[in-house]
Amino acid sequence: MVAVAQRCPDCFLECKKCSNLGYILSQDEKGRERAEPCDCREVDRKIALYNGAKMPAQFFDAHFGNYDTKAHKSLAEALRTAKFLYRNFEKGDWKGLLLMGGVGVGKTRLVCSLIQDFTLNHQVPCLFQEFTSLLSAIKSQYDQGLSESNLLSQISQIEVLVIDELGKGRGSDWELGILDNLISARYAQKKTTLFTTNYTEQKSTTYKEHKATGPGDPEPKTLAERVGPRIYSRLRGMCNFMMIDGPDRRLLEG
């Protein structure tokens, strides 16, 4: 399920300026009638952009004002950086963020807070994509006899794209190929991309599979090892890396 916004029926039934027409009729100095967009259209555009971002329903209330930074100082630093992202974006700096850290530390909530800021406060189109869900959508295209190119082309055009759970999946050549194509397209077009991942740059902090361990078990992989040198190099060129620490919020809330 995705987060959905709508007009509040208790506080907005009909626009008093345009009677819900979406425009206001007026006359110029020569008496010619003209139609000008009404302010209420901006509200509808914001709602459409927020809904079009398709972020997870559980983060419908995510915004900078309620992002809890008490658990670790890195959360406060990440929030400060996130708040400046639109200011840099407006100046033409297209670099995004790559948030690394353990499960449940608040990475996805922060990128959803960024979506809220970009869509509702600045009217910038965004899209949230969980990586394995994207792979499933592409496989569905195959079932219809279509290639992945059309879907990837649409996604690569979005002004601000969120890729959640980078590195998740089997890590097959096909999966990495899809990721490489998408990242390369956005890198070439200088489009802002935000990533979250449980894989970090150190084996001591990176994601570890919850499986029984034994003498022959493989070591946990860093982000660079998980995605390969080519993709990692692109990520370095298009994002500022940030490590987020802290306890698993889901366990605390449970």
N, C-alpha and C positions, 0 to 999 in steps of 0.2 A: 504494500500500500504506500501511496505517496501523499505528501502534505498538500492540502488544498485550501486556498483562501477564497473568500467570497464577501460580498457586501453584507454588512450587518442589517437585517431587515428591521430591527428596532430603532436604528439611528439613521437609516438612509432608505427611504421608500421611493422618493421622487426628487430629482434635482429641481430646485426652485428657480434656477437660472434658465434651464432649457427644457424643462418638463420631460427629461429623459430622451430628448431628440439627439443629444450629443453635439449640437451646434446651436449658436445664437445668431439670429437674423438681425442685421443692422443696416444702416444706410450710410454711404460715404458722402463727401461734401457735395457731390453732384446729384445726390438723391438716388443713386443706384443701390439696389439691395445686394447685400453680400452675406455669406454665412461664415462665421468664425467658430473654430472648435471651442467647445465648452471645457471648463476646468475638470468636469467630472470624467472626461475621457482619460485624463491622466491616471485617475484612480483605477479605471478599468484596465489600462495598459499595465499598471503595476501588478494588479491581480493576475493578469494573463502571463506576465513574465515570471511571477512567483510560481504559479501552477505549472508553467512550462518547464521549470527547472527540475521537477520530478524528484525532489529530495525525499528521503524516507519519512513516513508519517510520524515516527517517534520523535523526530527532531523539529516538529512544526513550530515549537516555541523557542527555538534556538536563536539567540541574538547576543551581541556583545555585552549587553547590560546584565544578562543573567549567567554569563560564563564563569563558572566557579574556578578560581585560581588558588584557593587556599592549600590544596594538597601538595603543591610543589612549585618552587620558584620558576621552573621552566614553563609552566602554564601561563604565568603572568607575562613572561617574555614573548611567548608565542602570541598571546592576545594583543600585546602592543604592536607586534609586527603585522598582525592581521588588520588592525585598525588603520594602518598606513597604506595598505595595499591599494585601495581605490585611489588615493592621492597620487601614488606612483603611476598607476594605470592611466589616470587622467593626463599625466605628463608624458605619456608615451612609453613608459617603462613596462614592458609586457611580461617581465619575469614573475613566475608564480611561486608557490610554496610547495615543499615536500615535507610533510610531517611524519616523522618516524617515532616509534615508541611501542610499548607493550599493549596488550589487549585492554580495552576499556579505559584508557587514560584521558580520553576527551578529544581525540584527533578528528573524528567524524563530526562531532558537535561543533567544533570550531570551524570546519569548512562549511557546514550548514549555516552557521552564523554569518559567514562571508557571503553565502548565496543570498541570505535575507538582506544584507546590506546592499549588495550590488543590484538586486532586482527591485526592492521596495524603495530604497533611498536614492538610487542613481539610475534606475531603469536600464540596466545592462543585462542582456540575455545571458543566462547561465544554464548549465545542464549537469545533473548529478548522474554518474554511471558507476555502479559497483562492478568491478572488473569481471567476475565470473558471470554476472547477469548479462553483461555485454557479450561475452562469449556465447551464452545461451541464445541471445537474440540473433547472433550471426549464424549459429547452427540452424535456427528456425528459418533463416533466409535460404540456407542450402536446401532445406526440406521443400521449399517452394520453387526450387530450381533457379534461385537467384544467387549472385555472388555477394561477398561482403563489401564490395567497393561502394555501392550506393549508400549503405548505412554508415560506413566509415567516413565517406565524403561529407555527409550531413553533420556528423559529430565533429569532424575536424573544423567546420566552419563556425561553430559556436564561439562567441566572444570569450566566455569563461567556462572552462570544462573542469569538472571534478572527477578524478579517477580514484575511487575508494578501494581499499584493499589491494594495492599494487603488489604483485608477487604472489597473490593467492592463486591456487589452481595446481595443476600437475607440473607446470613449467615445461610443457612439451614444445617442440620446435614450432608447431602450428600456433600455439598460444603466444609465444614470444614473437613470431612473425606478425601477428595481428597487432600486438603492442608496438612493435617497431614501426609498422606502417602508420599507425595513428600518431605516435610521438614525432616521427619524422615529418609528417604533414604539418602538424601544429608548430613544430620548430621552424620549418621553412616559412610558414605564414606569420610567425611571431605572434601567436595566439597565447593568451594567458591560461595556464593549466595548473591545477592544484591536485596534489596527490596525498593520499594517506597510505601508510604501510607499517606492518609489524616487523619488517626486516630493517635492520639498522646497519651501521658501518663497522660494528664490532661484534665478533662472535660471542662475546660475553653478554651482550644485550639483545642480540637479534632473536627472531622468533624461533622457538624450539617446538618441534612436534611433540604432542603428548602421547608418546608411545613407550612401551617397555624398552628399557635400554639394555644393551649388551655389548660384548667386546667388538662385534662387527658392525655396530650401528654407525651411520655416517654422522659427521660433525654438522652442527647447524650452519646454514649458509648466511653470509652477509647479503645486503641488498645488491652489491656489485656482482657477487657470485650468482645470485638468484636470477637477475635479469640479463647478465652478460655485459661485456665491456662496451659494446656499441650503444646499447640503450642507456647504460649508466652514464656514459659520456654526454649523451643528449640531455639527460635529466640534469646533469651538473650545469649545462649551458642554459637551461630554460627555467631553473628553479633555485630558490634559496632553501638549503636544507636546514631543518630544525628538529632537534631531538626533544621529545616530551617525555617526562618521567612522572611517576606518581602511582598510586594504587588503582586497582581496577574499580571504576565507579559503579559498574553493574553489580559487583559483589557487595559494595557498601550500601547501595540502594536496596538490594535484595534482603 
